[in-house]
């Protein structure tokens, strides 16, 4: 922390979040779909399953 590198990383993360219009954590963006809030592992797995199925549909 004394070198300032840690703060630079935080600043970059804040800039990226601002660019993506993220205002809360956690926020997940997967394949352009945004989900905010805490997800249990089971809910996260289901979210990914739905995305996989929708990607396979013609």
Secondary structure by P-SEA (a helix, b strand, c coil): cccaaaaaaaaaaaaaaaaaccccccccccccccccccccaaaaaaaaaaaaaaaacc
